Structures are given as C-alpha cells and as structure tokens.
Amino acid sequence: MNQTERLHIINDKKPNQAGHYILYWMDQSLRIRDNYSLNHAIELANKYKKPLLILYIIDLSYPLLNSRHYEFILEGLNSLRRDLYSGGIRLQIEIDKKVACVQRYGKEAVEVIGDYSYLKEDNDIRSKIKLPCSFKLFESELTVPVSIASTKEEYAARTFRPRIHEKLSYFISKTNTPKVFVESLNLDFPNNFSFYPNMKPFIDKLKLKPYINPIKLASGERKAVKLIRDFIEKGLSYYNEGRNIVGENYQSNISPYLNFGQISPIRILNTLEKHSDANRDRFVEQLVVRRELSYNFVHYNTNYENFNSLPDWAKQTLQDHSDDKREYIYTLKQLEDAETHDVYWNAAQKEMLVTGKMHGYMRMYWGKKIIEWTKDPLDAYEIALYLNNKYSIDGFSPNGYAGVAWCFGKHDTAWKERPIFGKVRYMNDKGLERKFDMTAYIDKINML
C-alpha cells in the first residue's frame, strides 16, 4: 500500500529549507505503531537530517472534550512520552489555542505533518492554520480511508459492508515505524508540562468544569495492546454468542483506546490474522463495518450532531407522533441522575456515569426510552447527545454520534407503526427480560 492514499495536502507551500525541525502535530493518533503521520514525519526528518518534534496541544477553548476525556488522554500521553523519548523523539505538550500554537511552532519547521480528522470542529481548526511551509495530514484511524471506502453517505451497514470488504485487504498491510537519525531531545523549548503518577492534580489545575470522575481503565498504547491480546486469547472464542449478554463482560472493551487513537484497527486486524471463525467475523463486523460506517456518517452528513441527520422517513414519522401522549415525562436532571421508574434504564445510565461506557445493547434501549420519555423527538435527540457526550468516553466521536442517531432510525429500516415511535424501532423492558438475565446486570451495576 502506498501511504499517499491516506494523504491530505492542506496547502501548496514548499518546505522551509531554513527550518530547524520537522513538526508533527499529534492530535488524533496518540500512539507509535501504525501511525502514518508519525511514519511520514520520521521519513522527512531523516531525509532532511533534522530532528523530529512532536506537539500535542491542550486547547481549553475546544468544546469537544471534558475532564473525563482529558484524564484518559493525559495518562496515555504520560507513557507515550517515555516511549518516544527512548527513541530519541521529544513530545512537547502545550496548553494553548490549537491554531495559534501550531502556527507558532510551524514558523521554525521545515514541514508540518498532522492527523486527519472527521468532525467539523476539527476541520475548521485545520482550515484556519496558516503556515510558511507545507502542511499535510494523514488518515491513520480507519482501515480504509473514508472517501475510498465509499464516495457517498451509506444508507446502512448492508450497503457499506461489501464496499469496505472489497478494499480491506489492500489497506491493512503491516507497517514498521522508522528510527530517527537525529534526536530531538535537546531542542530548546521550555518543558512547561509536568506529569503526575495520578493525573487528577493536573486536571484540577486545568480548572475544567464540571469535573467528571475518570473511567476505571488504565490508558495508553501499551495497555491497549495488552488488552486486545488478552481478549483475543481469552475472550474471542465467546464473542459471537456472548457480546450481547448484558450481565456479563464478553466485549473487548477496546473502544476507548480506538477512540483516542491509542491503538489502530489495522494492528487489531493483524493480531487477528491467525483466527478464522464466526467469533472473528462478528468482531470484525463491529471493528470495521459498524465503526467505519460511523465515520462515513460524520464525513458525509453535515448534520451529524442533530436531528436533521436522520433519514427522511425517520424524521417524518417521529414528528408525526410528536404529540402522542407519553405515560412518563422526565426532565434532563432526572435522566442525568438516573431517577426514572425503570430500573434497567437507571442501571444503564449509572453504568455510563461511573465507567464512561455502556453495554452496546443497553445503549440502544437507553436511547429508545429517552424518545419515549421526552416531550418531542427533537428534545430527545438533544438530551441523548448531551448525556452521551458528557459522560461517555466515546462522546464527541463518530461512534458516539452514530450510536445516538441509530436509536432514532439512522442506519435502520422502518418497522410497524406504533405510538410515539411511529415506524422507528421500539424496545421495551419485556424484551430485555426475555433475552437476558437482567438481575445479573443490575447486580453488576450495583457493584460499581
């Protein structure tokens, strides 16, 4: 595979031959392995015989992250900085506005490399960066680059699946991270960021409001690699039948690490290469088809963060039934505090409040009930996004946006019409009880 197929050229400037280093603005791919931005930056540094400086920016004006996200990110950067240091590469961390900071460091760079992103806020930032040298971005977070996987927004997984599988084998070749020829450890920049064994003191200094308790997962590339290897060795053989059992933990739990770029889906697929059965196929369906369908959604649908992202049939049917009588109406605070009459919904909300994650099947149920207990579907959509973005570790991500949209009919088909939901798929507590041991799920959540 030629990595230029993952390349996005942002300006037409030439390299600044008088620059002192190659700058890699690390923003999405917070890892070393299978990081095409990093690989290209190292190749450039070696070509020009210059040091490579990696920059990560904590932009407190950036609206898409809160303390829970930052604590996970910073813990991962803590270990990443040590690994980069051992390879002769300096990771510089700044608290600043992203545009201004990249431009400040970019003035002294030969070339600037960055990570491609799919969200509007990220694209807006990248479009505002003005540099005196060439500026390139690479896609490293998908197996197949988003515009190559499909040239349009896909209707559902069934339409997307054959397109991405057709191209998958070409794009998942293994890559090696080159070694740098010139170390950057002694570049003359103030080391104005101190790491802590516990990230909370630094988070407190950032004064992020509100403070949300961190998730109970160790962070970083090394942790991600160990987690997926343990899952493949011990849990994959149960995945096909067990992944939807809400009272058990047969899931991989790798999504937080994927979300913050601490592991690549390509590395996971290559780790799976010796396996070939229904369990592997089901896991690949989630890792590749469903996950990358969500990136297709936010890339092609400019309304991905609101009700208008839904297919016309879903918008129409929900609005047609917006005046239907609701047996229960809950305020945002009641929902946020898990204070409804439904013990299963409350448990799902508590799972997200405490762990930053929610069992996939329960998140579907969780979103459906918000539709049922809110005055109208537009309010329901806003509430579901607000809660997911605030508390879930996949908040403000393609997976998060697509997961909420699915509850309202996205990537789904019309069902038999009924009150409130119209033709959007309905779920109820009786269905949970038929499928699962819900007592086991409640007991699990009560132990958190």
SVG drawing of the C-alpha trace seen along z (x, -y; Angstrom):
<svg xmlns="http://www.w3.org/2000/svg" viewBox="-52 -32 73 53">
<polyline fill="none" stroke="black" stroke-width="0.4" points="0.0,0.0 1.2,-3.5 0.6,-5.8 -0.2,-8.7 -3.7,-7.2 -4.1,-8.4 -2.6,-11.8 -4.5,-15.1 -2.4,-18.1 -3.6,-21.3 -1.6,-24.0 0.6,-24.4 3.6,-25.8 7.1,-24.3 9.3,-23.0 11.0,-25.7 14.7,-24.7 15.8,-27.1 13.6,-25.3 15.1,-23.7 12.9,-20.5 10.1,-18.5 6.9,-19.2 4.3,-16.5 1.2,-17.9 -0.2,-14.8 -4.0,-15.3 -5.9,-12.1 -3.3,-9.2 -1.8,-9.1 0.4,-6.2 3.6,-5.0 2.6,-1.8 0.6,-2.0 0.6,-5.8 1.0,-7.1 1.5,-10.7 4.4,-9.7 6.0,-7.4 6.0,-10.1 7.3,-12.7 10.2,-10.4 10.9,-9.8 11.0,-13.5 13.2,-14.2 15.7,-11.6 15.5,-12.9 16.4,-16.5 18.7,-15.2 16.6,-17.3 15.2,-16.4 11.5,-15.5 9.4,-17.4 6.0,-16.1 3.5,-18.6 0.3,-17.9 -2.0,-20.8 -4.4,-21.0 -6.9,-23.7 -9.2,-24.6 -11.4,-26.5 -12.0,-23.4 -15.7,-22.4 -15.5,-18.7 -13.5,-17.4 -14.1,-17.4 -12.1,-16.3 -13.0,-12.6 -11.6,-12.6 -8.5,-14.7 -7.6,-12.4 -7.6,-9.4 -5.7,-11.2 -3.1,-12.6 -2.4,-9.3 -1.8,-7.8 0.5,-10.6 2.4,-10.1 3.5,-6.6 3.8,-7.6 6.3,-10.4 8.6,-7.9 8.4,-5.5 9.1,-8.3 12.0,-9.6 13.6,-6.2 13.6,-6.5 15.1,-10.0 11.9,-11.9 10.6,-14.7 6.9,-15.1 6.2,-18.7 2.8,-19.4 1.4,-22.9 -1.7,-24.4 -2.8,-26.9 -5.2,-27.5 -4.6,-24.9 -4.5,-27.3 -2.1,-29.8 0.1,-27.0 0.6,-25.1 1.4,-28.4 3.9,-29.4 5.8,-26.1 5.3,-25.9 7.3,-29.0 10.5,-27.1 9.6,-23.9 10.8,-22.5 7.4,-20.8 4.3,-20.2 2.5,-16.9 -0.8,-16.4 -3.6,-13.9 -6.7,-13.9 -10.0,-14.2 -13.6,-13.9 -15.5,-16.3 -16.5,-19.8 -14.8,-21.5 -11.5,-19.7 -11.7,-20.5 -12.5,-24.2 -9.3,-24.4 -7.2,-22.8 -8.6,-25.2 -7.6,-28.2 -3.9,-27.2 -1.7,-29.4 1.9,-28.2 5.0,-29.3 5.8,-25.7 4.0,-22.6 1.2,-21.2 0.0,-17.6 -2.5,-15.4 -2.7,-11.6 -5.6,-9.3 -4.5,-6.7 -7.7,-5.9 -9.5,-3.8 -8.6,-0.6 -9.8,-2.1 -9.6,-5.9 -13.2,-7.3 -13.6,-8.6 -12.1,-5.5 -14.3,-3.2 -17.3,-5.0 -17.9,-8.1 -21.2,-8.9 -23.1,-8.5 -24.2,-4.9 -27.8,-4.0 -26.9,-1.1 -24.4,1.5 -25.7,3.8 -24.8,1.3 -21.5,0.3 -20.3,3.8 -19.4,5.1 -17.8,1.8 -15.3,1.8 -14.6,5.6 -13.7,5.2 -10.9,2.8 -9.9,4.1 -7.0,6.5 -5.2,3.8 -5.2,1.3 -4.2,3.4 -0.6,4.3 1.8,4.2 4.0,1.1 7.2,0.6 8.0,-2.6 11.3,-4.0 14.1,-5.0 15.1,-8.7 18.6,-9.7 18.7,-13.0 17.4,-13.1 15.2,-16.0 15.5,-15.6 17.6,-18.7 15.6,-21.1 15.5,-24.4 11.8,-24.7 10.6,-25.2 9.3,-22.0 6.2,-23.6 4.1,-20.5 4.7,-18.2 3.3,-14.7 2.0,-13.1 1.6,-9.4 -2.0,-10.4 -3.5,-12.8 -6.1,-14.3 -3.8,-17.0 -3.0,-18.3 -6.6,-18.1 -7.5,-20.1 -5.0,-22.8 -6.7,-23.0 -9.9,-24.0 -12.2,-22.2 -15.9,-22.5 -17.6,-20.3 -15.1,-17.7 -16.3,-14.2 -14.8,-11.2 -12.3,-9.4 -13.0,-6.0 -11.5,-2.9 -9.3,-1.9 -5.5,-2.3 -4.7,-4.3 -2.0,-4.2 -0.8,-2.3 0.9,0.4 -2.3,1.0 -4.4,1.1 -2.1,3.7 -2.2,5.9 -5.9,5.6 -6.6,6.7 -4.1,9.6 -5.7,10.8 -9.2,10.5 -8.1,12.5 -6.5,15.2 -9.2,15.5 -12.4,13.8 -12.7,14.0 -14.0,17.6 -17.1,16.4 -17.7,13.2 -20.3,14.3 -22.7,15.6 -21.7,13.5 -21.2,10.0 -24.9,9.1 -25.3,10.7 -25.7,7.6 -24.9,9.2 -21.5,10.5 -18.4,9.0 -17.7,10.7 -16.9,7.5 -13.4,6.4 -13.5,3.1 -11.1,1.7 -13.3,-1.2 -11.9,-3.9 -8.4,-3.2 -9.6,-3.3 -11.5,-6.5 -8.4,-8.3 -6.0,-6.8 -4.0,-4.7 -4.3,-1.6 -5.0,-1.2 -7.8,1.0 -5.2,2.2 -3.0,3.5 -6.0,5.3 -6.9,6.9 -3.3,8.1 -3.3,9.5 -6.4,11.5 -4.8,12.9 -4.5,16.5 -8.1,16.7 -10.9,17.6 -14.4,18.4 -17.7,16.9 -16.3,15.1 -13.6,13.4 -16.2,12.4 -18.5,10.9 -15.7,9.0 -14.5,7.7 -18.1,6.6 -18.1,4.4 -14.4,3.2 -14.5,2.4 -18.0,2.3 -20.0,0.7 -17.2,-1.5 -16.2,-2.8 -19.8,-3.3 -20.0,-5.9 -17.0,-7.7 -18.8,-7.6 -21.8,-9.2 -20.0,-12.2 -17.8,-12.7 -20.7,-12.9 -23.6,-14.2 -23.1,-17.8 -26.0,-17.5 -24.4,-14.5 -24.8,-16.3 -28.5,-17.0 -32.0,-15.6 -31.7,-16.6 -29.0,-13.9 -31.8,-11.2 -33.3,-9.7 -36.4,-11.5 -38.7,-8.6 -37.5,-8.6 -37.7,-12.4 -41.2,-12.4 -42.6,-9.5 -41.2,-10.8 -42.6,-14.3 -45.9,-12.8 -46.1,-11.3 -44.6,-14.1 -47.9,-15.0 -48.7,-11.4 -49.4,-11.1 -46.4,-10.0 -47.0,-8.0 -43.9,-9.5 -42.0,-12.7 -38.7,-13.3 -36.5,-16.4 -32.9,-16.4 -31.8,-16.4 -33.9,-13.4 -32.5,-11.5 -28.9,-12.6 -29.3,-11.5 -30.8,-8.1 -34.1,-8.9 -36.7,-7.2 -39.2,-4.4 -37.3,-2.0 -34.6,-0.1 -32.9,1.2 -32.6,-2.3 -31.3,-3.7 -28.7,-1.0 -27.6,-1.7 -27.3,-5.4 -25.4,-4.6 -23.0,-2.4 -22.2,-5.4 -21.9,-7.8 -19.4,-5.6 -17.5,-3.8 -17.8,-6.1 -19.2,-3.2 -22.5,-1.4 -23.1,2.1 -23.9,1.8 -27.4,3.4 -28.3,1.3 -27.3,-1.9 -29.9,-1.1 -32.5,-0.6 -31.3,-3.7 -31.7,-5.9 -35.1,-4.5 -36.5,-5.3 -35.3,-8.9 -37.6,-9.2 -40.5,-7.8 -40.0,-10.0 -39.3,-13.3 -41.9,-15.9 -40.8,-15.7 -38.2,-13.9 -36.0,-17.0 -35.6,-17.5 -35.0,-13.7 -32.2,-13.9 -30.5,-16.8 -30.8,-15.2 -29.4,-11.8 -26.4,-13.6 -25.8,-15.8 -25.7,-12.8 -23.6,-10.7 -21.1,-13.5 -20.7,-14.5 -20.3,-11.1 -19.3,-8.5 -15.7,-8.1 -16.9,-8.0 -18.6,-11.3 -18.0,-13.8 -16.8,-11.0 -18.1,-9.4 -19.1,-6.3 -21.0,-8.4 -22.8,-10.4 -23.8,-7.4 -24.8,-5.4 -27.3,-8.1 -28.6,-8.5 -29.2,-4.8 -31.7,-5.0 -33.7,-7.4 -33.7,-5.3 -30.3,-6.0 -28.8,-3.0 -32.1,-1.1 -35.3,-0.3 -38.9,-1.2 -40.9,1.0 -44.6,1.5 -46.1,-1.9 -46.9,-2.5 -47.5,-5.4 -44.6,-7.9 -42.1,-6.0 -44.0,-5.8 -42.0,-3.5 -38.8,-3.7 -37.7,-0.5 -39.2,-0.1 -37.7,1.6 -39.1,2.4 -38.2,3.9 -40.0,7.2 -37.7,7.7 -34.7,7.3 -36.1,9.8 -36.8,12.3 -33.3,12.1 -31.1,11.6 -30.7,12.2 -31.4,8.7 -31.0,9.4 -27.3,10.2 -27.0,6.9 -28.5,4.9 -26.2,6.7 -23.2,5.9 -24.0,2.2 -24.8,2.0 -21.2,3.2 -19.7,0.3"/>
</svg>
